[in-house]
């Protein structure tokens, strides 16, 4: 076999490997996290990441308006297989004006990227239920999360909303929870038991270029080794 033919086959092999890499990248699973919002020291749902008022794991809670960041545990909150997530929560204590609530910032994310966000909230002890408007930062979408004081949730399909949030150049998005303008109830309205965020990670052009260079290098090295063996 001539060296030029061997080199041609090596390069075709690189092309095939590159096609596989591109295909796998395009079908990459979403970059996601499940966040269990806890009372400090309480149990974290299995497979979820803990967050609490001490601002751990890149999740920060900030009071907005004349409220305080508070937390509770409710062993009567139900929740089925996700009971550890549902049993406790953080809320904006005293949030009864539409200008009051919580800002929840998440850092360490991809910059300038849209994330899908699901928020869950319920409290068996809040008589009459509660209602909050949630908005994702930097042009994300909004939705109103309203929950009654019963029945308790049975799974993750209950008492939830889905919005989007967009990260800034530093890879941070903020979830802005405010007392609902459409019907606040009681003296506390902004609650959160847990949330999920996800996006599809797309390799940057520089990363793709490094893959191409690496594959070409592997193919060329293999061709050279084969040439030395055949000589």
ABEGO torsion letter per residue (X at the ends): XBAAAAAAAAAAAAAAAAAAAAAAAAABBBBBBBBBBBBBGBBBBBGBBBBBAAGBGGBBBBBBEBBBBBBBBBAAAEGEAAAAAAABBBBBBGBABAABEBBBBBBGBBBGBBBBBBBBBBBAABBGEBBBBBBBBGGBBBBBBBBBAOBBBABAABGBBBBBBBBBAAGBBBBBBBBBAAGBBEABABBBABBBBBBBBBBBAAAAAAAAAAAAAAAAAAAAAAAAAAX
